[in-house]
Amino acid sequence: MRGPLRMLVPALALASALLLSPAVGVGLARADDVVPPRVPVAADAAPAIVGETALSDRLVLLQVASPAMRRVVPVKVLKAADGSRPRGAYYLLDGNSGRVDDTNWLDPADGDAQAFFTDKNVNVVFPIGGTGTMYTDWQQDHPKFGRVKWETFLTEELPPLIDARFHTDGRNAIGGISMGAEAAVMLAERHPGLYRAVAGYSGCYQTMGAAGELLTDLVVINGNASGAQMWGPPGGPDWRAHDIFAGAAKLRGTAVYLSSGSGLPGPHETLQTPNLLQVVTTGGVLEFGSNACTDQLTGALRSAGVDVTRSATPVGVHAWAYWRDELARSWPTLQRALG
């Protein structure tokens, strides 16, 4: 047992905030979001880059044919600052943000990742359209997104294409915010050796038991889906296979960076902050829950002999300004792993 009551407290805090968030404007996937038209791909086709558009001298938009997803998947790549020799790749996952046609990581008002990576020698990969899916393989087709096999796409189909197109050195890391943080840690754990480092910014990592099932359902419910459509009956084999706590030892040898704030407002909240009350209440509760969840996972990983860098700040709500801060703090850990 991992302290069911102790794990239920952050779950209830997060659940309360998630249930309130559609009313107060926190960005979550919505059932009525317009999904871009799909370009179908045959199940027996080979994964391939079928389109490429230069958005700037370093930023490109790829169209990737995915047999697993049965469609073409858009992916943005920010090339390394110095491409004179092979560099590693950092895969950055979005959260449950409601963006189905782009990534918040590249929005200057949100992640502003292009500015941070201006002088960084790493290829940064931004998959587009994973909101509300946990970036996992679903047992059933999603009522909104159709065939969802993100794990297969991200771990089997996409990396060889990125390595070949951008002449990488084969060293990978993965990270994400909120829902994407949970997905990043889950993917790194389920595919030992694929990623040298993983970063989770303000995630919650429970999937088992009443608390985990509740949180998982709330992640996907805004897309009119359920956890049972994703992994089958709660507590079944697929749920157990995705239990991050049970598989903690698989992350031995991987550099892990986990961060969260306390939920209290900090330097990024001022009287001029738009929707200030919403930010400090809903954002505060979400981050309070993430903080407790991250403490629990940190303890479990360290007990399993995993190298964890834990960033726990005394202030900070569930918001992009703090994730930008943590991206910078996590970079030394990621850079060491990527070489």
Salt bridges, closest charged atoms under 4 A:
ASP33 OD2 - LYS144 NZ 3.89
GLU52 OE2 - ARG165 NH2 2.60
ASP82 OD2 - ARG87 NH2 3.26
ASP101 OD1 - ARG99 NE 3.85
ASP102 OD1 - LYS76 NZ 3.02
ASP102 OD2 - ARG99 NH2 3.70
ASP107 OD2 - ARG99 NH1 3.95
ASP119 OD1 - LYS120 NZ 2.76
ASP141 OD1 - ARG147 NE 2.66
GLU151 OE2 - ARG190 NE 2.90
GLU151 OE2 - HIS191 NE2 2.66
GLU151 OE1 - HIS242 NE2 3.73
ASP238 OD1 - HIS242 ND1 3.97
ASP243 OD1 - ARG2 NH2 3.75
GLU287 OE1 - HIS318 ND1 2.67
ASP295 OD1 - ARG310 NH2 2.84
ASP325 OD2 - HIS268 NE2 2.78
GLU326 OE2 - ARG329 NH1 2.72
